[in-house]
Amino acid sequence: MNGELKEAVSVVIPAYNEEASIALQIDAVHQIMRSTGRDYEVIVVNDGSTDGTEKRVDKQRAKLISLPENRGYGAALKTGISEARNELIVMIDADGTYSCDAIPELLDNADGYDMVVGARIDGNINIPLLRRPAKWLLQKLASYLTGKAIPDLNSGLRVIRKPIVERYSRLLPSGFSFTSTITLACLCNNHPICYRPIPYHKRIGRSKIRPVDAYHFLLLIIRTIVYFNPLKVFLPLGLFFFCGGLGKLIYDVYIGNLSESAVLGFITAFLIWAVGLLSDQISKFGIGMGGR
């Protein structure tokens, strides 16, 4: 792509009860996108808001899509992306936590990548202290299971190609775990991903994330990895029971009283490994068929 003609962009903003910030965010998007010299559109998906979000968007230069009821962050994003006229998509939240000033750099890095993620590793990060331990643990677990470093698992500011979202649409949940799932799916299938550091500001209004969502994120990480790379889960789990059985066997031999618990540990390990190998074959067959 030459320097005079830049790829057009669709900016998708999901919004649920964001009347205090949505107008400011749309204005900021327009201001920064005009500076990029790109053709663009702004799509706001009103996710069944019960406040004045819809009225605020009506007064802005943006395409408004209103869902009849609250379907979730992921559902709003999928709806907006499906309606986008351009292949290059910018996803950004409506609550003011992500600065639009970071968008041009993410777009400049989009060539050659299927996804460019705004990673919240900049010095100006306003993530609540109570959420940081769970976020760190989930990020480390996801990095281990994928075998790749993940600076930010669920950033809400990213540039992504529309065909990537369409390819994994059936796997992408309707809730907040949409971003985590698309990140894991891309990493497990070796899509080129670029991470760029961005600041993260204090949100305007109340957060929609609840403490129980950390548990849902944990299940999502394990479920996604089992789908794409099941041996990453089943091999260490089987090894745990195998080592337990081996340790019990050594202890039984030492005391001269062989018990069935050692044998049970070995049987459990072999069963888990067998299920893992079968899951791996099913996974590879399913992914191969999905890629045709």
C-alpha positions, 0 to 999 in steps of 0.5 A, spaced: 500 500 500 503 506 497 503 512 502 498 516 499 492 511 499 491 508 506 486 503 508 479 505 510 477 503 517 471 502 521 471 504 528 466 500 532 464 502 539 460 498 544 456 502 549 451 500 555 449 505 559 455 510 557 451 516 556 456 520 560 462 518 556 459 516 549 459 523 546 466 525 548 468 518 545 465 519 539 468 526 538 475 524 540 475 518 535 473 523 529 478 528 531 484 523 531 481 519 525 481 525 521 488 526 522 490 519 520 488 521 513 484 515 512 477 514 510 473 511 516 466 510 519 464 510 526 459 505 528 456 505 535 452 499 538 447 501 543 447 494 547 440 495 550 442 501 554 436 504 559 439 511 560 440 516 555 446 513 551 442 512 544 439 519 545 447 522 545 449 518 539 443 520 535 446 527 536 453 525 533 456 523 526 456 516 527 452 510 525 447 507 530 445 500 531 441 499 537 440 492 540 433 491 543 436 488 549 442 487 553 446 482 550 453 483 552 460 486 550 462 481 545 455 480 542 455 488 541 462 487 538 460 482 533 454 486 531 458 492 529 463 488 526 458 484 521 455 491 519 462 494 518 463 496 510 471 496 511 476 490 513 480 493 517 476 494 524 478 498 530 475 496 537 475 501 542 470 502 549 466 507 550 468 509 557 474 513 556 479 508 559 482 508 552 485 514 549 484 515 542 491 518 541 493 511 541 489 509 534 494 512 529 500 508 532 496 501 532 493 503 525 500 504 522 502 497 525 497 494 522 500 492 515 502 484 516 499 483 522 492 480 523 491 484 530 494 489 533 493 490 540 494 496 545 497 493 551 496 496 558 503 496 560 505 503 559 506 507 566 500 511 566 495 505 568 489 505 572 487 498 573 484 497 580 488 494 585 483 489 587 483 486 579 490 486 578 492 479 582 487 476 578 489 479 571 496 477 572 494 470 574 490 469 568 495 472 563 500 468 566 496 462 565 494 464 558 501 465 556 503 458 559 498 454 555 499 458 549 506 458 549 507 465 547 508 471 551 501 475 552 502 482 554 495 484 555 490 478 554 483 482 554 485 489 552 479 493 549 483 497 544 485 493 538 485 493 530 483 487 527 481 484 520 474 483 519 475 476 516 479 473 523 472 475 527 468 472 522 472 465 522 472 464 529 465 468 530 462 461 533 467 461 538 466 468 540 462 469 547 457 474 548 460 477 554 466 481 556 471 474 554 470 476 547 477 479 547 480 474 551 477 469 546 479 472 540 486 473 543 487 466 544 484 463 538 489 468 534 495 465 538 493 458 538 493 458 530 499 462 529 496 469 527 501 474 527 499 479 532 503 486 534 502 489 541 503 496 542 504 499 549 498 504 551 496 508 557 489 506 561 485 511 564 480 511 569 473 510 566 467 515 566 461 512 570 461 505 573 464 499 571 460 493 568 465 487 570 464 483 576 468 479 581 465 473 578 467 474 571 474 472 573 472 465 574 468 466 568 475 468 564 479 462 568 474 457 565 474 461 558 482 460 558 482 453 559 476 451 554 479 455 549 486 452 550 482 445 550 479 446 543 485 449 540 491 445 543 488 440 548 495 436 550 497 443 553 492 441 559 491 434 559 499 432 559 500 436 565 494 433 568 495 426 567 503 427 569 500 430 576 496 423 577 502 419 574 507 422 579 502 421 585 501 414 583 509 413 582 510 416 589 505 412 592 508 406 589 515 407 592 512 409 599 508 402 599 514 398 597 518 402 602 513 400 607 512 393 604 504 394 603 502 395 596 495 399 595 490 400 590 491 407 590 498 407 586 495 403 581 489 408 581 493 413 580 497 410 574 490 408 571 487 415 572 494 418 568 493 413 562 486 415 561 487 422 562 492 422 556 488 417 552 482 422 552 488 428 551 490 424 545 483 423 542 481 430 543 488 433 540 486 429 534 479 431 534 481 438 535 486 438 529 481 435 524 475 440 526 480 446 525 483 443 519 475 443 516 474 450 519 480 452 515 477 450 508 
